Amino acid sequence: MKSFTLTNGMILPATGFGTYKVNPESIIMAIEAGYRYFDTASFYGTESMIAGAIERSGMKREDFFIASKLWKTDMGYENALKAFNLTLENLRTDYVDVFMIHWPDKNLNLETWRAMEELYSQGKIKALGLSNFLPYHTEEILKHCTVKPLIAQLEFHPGHTQTFAMNYYREKKILLQAWSPTARGRVLDDILIRELSEKYHTSPVQICIAFCLHENVMPLPKSSSIERMKENLASVNIELEPEDIMRIENMPPKGWGGEHPDRERVKI
């Protein structure tokens, strides 16, 4: 079974479960389907749902990886500490496996990171990360940090692979995660994705997830159907041929969600 090993030795599952705009039952089903890595954020409002689902599962907290993120309005040293404590309360735990800055703020990145480093040194965070940070944002952190980021999240999917950023994070040995491995469904009707779905006798979603895994990017799909959840996990077993990988890599731009950390959101 494929997995990802961070530079601090932490081993993560091949695929996580995204919880943006999901309901409590979907999280419970995801646990039943076999997911053990859950991606949340204070902005999502799903932290307490994850806590409840884990409690209902009867499994140990240590059996799960929980990643959460600090929202824009909680940036800054003191604000970050307060917000993190609220995240712990919502999750009903005394640590998180991964904690990230949700969006960069050039005026507050460094002091926010300093707060996170402090929490890391206290054992309350097992791995630090950055969400929606492009390479030039990350460079600022790397120049001043004492604890390096181990994970970076970006919108990543066929039609929007952000190749420069992907190669940058590979070089820095920072695991890239795809918070939108299917472009929230916008690439599932693409002619190439449909063709490959038929060729490999899989769903279009599975093609997108398999592509991420081939690129050593950890996908964070979500679903409301336990059957599709299981299908998504099974994507790890799909081996795309090199020619098909190249075809996906050279798709025309498609599916971008309209968000860029330094620009106004574009309505798609």
C-alpha positions in Angstrom: 0.0 0.0 0.0 1.4 3.4 -1.0 2.1 5.9 1.8 3.9 9.2 2.2 6.8 9.6 4.6 7.6 13.2 5.8 11.1 14.2 6.4 10.5 14.0 10.2 9.6 10.3 9.8 5.8 10.6 10.1 4.1 8.2 7.7 0.8 9.3 6.2 -1.8 7.3 4.3 -1.8 7.6 0.5 -5.2 9.4 0.5 -6.9 11.7 2.9 -10.5 12.8 3.2 -11.4 16.5 2.7 -14.2 17.8 5.0 -15.1 21.2 3.4 -18.9 21.4 3.3 -19.5 17.9 4.4 -22.0 16.6 7.0 -21.3 14.5 10.1 -22.6 11.3 8.5 -20.2 11.6 5.6 -17.3 11.7 8.1 -18.6 8.6 9.9 -19.0 6.8 6.6 -15.5 7.8 5.6 -14.1 6.1 8.7 -16.2 3.0 7.9 -14.8 3.1 4.3 -11.2 3.1 5.7 -10.1 6.7 5.7 -7.7 7.6 8.6 -6.5 11.0 7.5 -9.0 13.9 7.8 -8.3 17.4 6.5 -10.3 20.2 8.2 -9.9 23.9 9.1 -11.4 26.3 11.5 -13.1 28.0 8.5 -14.8 24.7 7.5 -16.7 24.3 10.8 -16.1 20.5 10.7 -13.6 20.1 13.5 -16.2 19.1 16.1 -17.8 16.8 13.5 -14.5 14.9 13.2 -14.2 14.6 17.0 -17.7 13.2 17.2 -17.1 10.8 14.4 -13.9 9.4 15.9 -15.7 9.0 19.3 -18.6 7.2 17.6 -16.1 4.9 15.8 -14.8 3.5 19.1 -11.3 3.7 17.7 -8.4 5.4 19.4 -7.4 9.0 18.7 -4.0 7.7 17.8 -5.4 5.7 14.9 -6.2 8.9 13.0 -4.3 11.7 11.4 -6.1 15.1 11.9 -5.0 18.1 9.9 -6.4 21.6 10.6 -5.7 25.1 9.3 -5.5 28.6 10.8 -7.9 31.1 9.1 -6.9 34.5 7.8 -8.4 36.5 10.6 -6.5 34.5 13.2 -3.0 35.4 11.8 -0.4 36.9 14.1 1.4 35.4 17.2 -1.2 35.9 19.9 -4.2 35.3 17.7 -2.7 32.1 16.3 -2.1 30.7 19.8 -5.7 31.4 20.8 -7.1 30.0 17.6 -5.1 26.8 17.9 -6.4 26.3 21.5 -9.9 26.6 20.1 -9.1 24.1 17.4 -8.0 21.6 20.2 -11.3 22.2 22.0 -13.3 21.6 18.9 -11.4 18.4 18.1 -11.5 17.3 21.7 -7.8 16.4 21.6 -4.6 17.6 23.1 -2.6 17.6 19.8 -3.1 17.7 16.0 -1.0 15.8 13.5 -0.8 18.6 11.0 -1.4 22.3 11.4 -1.2 24.8 8.6 -1.6 28.5 7.8 -4.6 28.5 5.5 -3.7 31.5 3.3 -0.5 33.6 3.2 -0.4 37.2 4.6 2.9 38.8 3.9 2.6 41.0 6.9 1.8 38.2 9.4 3.3 35.0 8.0 6.5 35.1 10.1 5.0 35.9 13.5 2.2 33.3 12.9 4.8 30.7 12.0 6.7 31.6 15.2 3.6 30.7 17.2 3.3 27.4 15.4 6.9 26.6 16.0 6.3 27.1 19.7 3.3 24.8 19.6 5.4 22.2 17.7 8.1 22.4 20.3 5.5 21.6 23.0 4.4 18.5 21.1 0.9 19.9 20.3 1.6 19.8 16.6 3.4 16.9 15.0 4.0 18.5 11.6 3.7 22.1 10.3 2.4 23.0 6.9 1.3 25.7 4.5 -1.9 26.0 2.5 -2.2 28.0 -0.7 1.5 29.2 -0.4 3.2 29.6 -3.7 7.0 29.1 -3.8 7.9 32.7 -3.2 5.7 32.8 -0.1 7.3 29.6 1.2 10.8 31.0 0.6 10.2 33.7 3.2 9.3 31.0 5.7 12.3 28.9 4.9 14.7 31.8 5.3 13.5 32.6 8.8 12.2 29.4 10.3 13.7 27.1 12.9 11.1 24.4 12.1 10.6 23.8 8.4 7.2 23.2 6.8 6.7 19.5 5.9 3.5 19.8 3.9 2.1 22.2 1.4 -1.5 22.2 0.1 -2.5 23.6 -3.3 -5.2 23.3 -5.8 -3.9 20.5 -8.0 -5.7 18.4 -10.5 -5.6 17.5 -14.2 -5.7 20.7 -16.1 -4.1 22.7 -13.3 -1.0 21.0 -12.1 1.0 24.1 -11.1 4.1 22.4 -12.4 6.6 25.0 -11.2 5.2 24.8 -7.6 5.1 21.0 -7.7 8.7 20.8 -8.7 9.7 23.4 -6.1 8.1 21.4 -3.3 9.7 18.2 -4.5 13.1 19.8 -4.5 12.5 21.1 -0.9 11.2 17.7 0.2 7.9 19.2 1.2 4.9 16.9 0.6 2.4 18.4 -1.8 -1.3 17.8 -1.1 -4.1 18.3 -3.6 -7.0 20.0 -1.9 -9.0 19.8 -5.1 -7.9 16.6 -6.9 -11.0 16.6 -9.2 -11.4 20.4 -9.5 -14.6 19.9 -7.5 -15.9 17.9 -10.4 -15.1 20.5 -13.1 -12.7 18.1 -15.0 -14.7 14.9 -14.8 -16.3 15.6 -18.1 -13.1 16.3 -19.9 -12.7 14.3 -23.1 -9.3 12.8 -22.0 -10.4 12.0 -18.5 -13.5 10.3 -19.9 -11.4 8.3 -22.4 -9.0 7.1 -19.7 -11.9 6.2 -17.5 -13.1 3.8 -20.2 -9.7 2.5 -20.9 -8.9 1.6 -17.3 -12.5 0.6 -16.4 -12.6 3.1 -13.6 -14.5 6.3 -12.7 -13.2 9.7 -13.9 -12.6 10.6 -10.2 -10.3 7.6 -9.8 -8.3 8.7 -12.8 -7.8 12.1 -11.2 -6.7 10.5 -7.9 -4.4 8.0 -9.6 -2.8 10.8 -11.4 -2.1 12.7 -8.2 -0.6 9.6 -6.6 1.6 9.0 -9.7 3.0 12.6 -9.2 3.6 11.9 -5.6 0.9 14.3 -4.6 -1.4 13.3 -1.7 -5.0 13.7 -2.8 -7.7 14.9 -0.4 -11.0 13.9 -2.2 -14.4 13.9 -0.5 -17.7 12.2 -1.2 -21.1 11.6 0.4 -21.4 8.0 -0.8 -19.6 5.2 1.0 -19.3 3.2 -2.3 -17.5 6.2 -4.0 -15.4 6.6 -0.9 -14.2 3.1 -1.2 -13.6 3.5 -4.9 -11.5 6.6 -4.2 -9.3 4.7 -1.8 -8.9 1.9 -4.3 -7.4 4.4 -6.8 -4.0 3.6 -5.2 -4.1 0.3 -7.2 -4.5 2.0 -10.6 -1.3 2.1 -12.6 -1.5 4.7 -15.4 0.7 4.1 -18.4 3.5 6.6 -18.9 2.0 7.9 -22.2 -1.3 8.6 -20.4 0.5 10.4 -17.6 2.1 12.6 -20.2 -1.2 13.3 -21.9 -2.8 14.4 -18.6 0.3 16.6 -17.8 -0.2 18.3 -21.2 -3.9 18.8 -21.0 -5.1 22.4 -21.8 -5.9 24.5 -18.7 -9.2 23.4 -17.1 -11.0 23.5 -13.8 -9.1 26.2 -12.0 -11.3 27.3 -9.0 -10.5 31.0 -9.4 -8.5 31.5 -6.2 -5.0 32.9 -6.1 -3.4 34.0 -2.8 -2.3 37.4 -4.1 -5.4 38.3 -6.3 -9.1 38.9 -6.0 -11.1 35.7 -6.5 -12.3 35.1 -10.0 -15.9 33.9 -10.3 -15.8 30.8 -12.5 
